[in-house]
Amino acid sequence: MNYMTSKIDEDEAAYIDRRAHPRRKTRFKAVIIHGEDRLAVDCVVRDLSEGGARLRLDAPGALPVRFHLFWLADRAVLDVEAVWRSSNEMGVKFHSKHDMQGKLSSELAAVCRAFDQRGRPKGA
């Protein structure tokens, strides 16, 4: 057995075991809203777990550490934190989730307005 192959397999197994929740592959569309100007960035949720997700987008390095993620499939807004980044992907940890139709704080209401003004149908 090749030592390098064995070492890579052990490292990969250790990486997978460190995850708090199992992930499943997805292709959900989402929108990131960030900054005081409530800038919007389209992304695709590639992996999903109970505690976080892997997002694919054009320039993850240009985003702040904390931002809001509009989950179009669930009609929800999530407060998330970036935990890792690569050239076109980032891993995020979920902090809270709010139904877009429910009662929201003034900050989340402003984020929702920015999302609606972006030209998407209300509640899309």
Summary of the structure (lengths in Angstrom):
residues: 124
radius of gyration: 16.7
end to end distance: 53.7
largest distance: 60.2
contacts: 317
relative contact order: 0.16
helix: 24%
strand: 43%
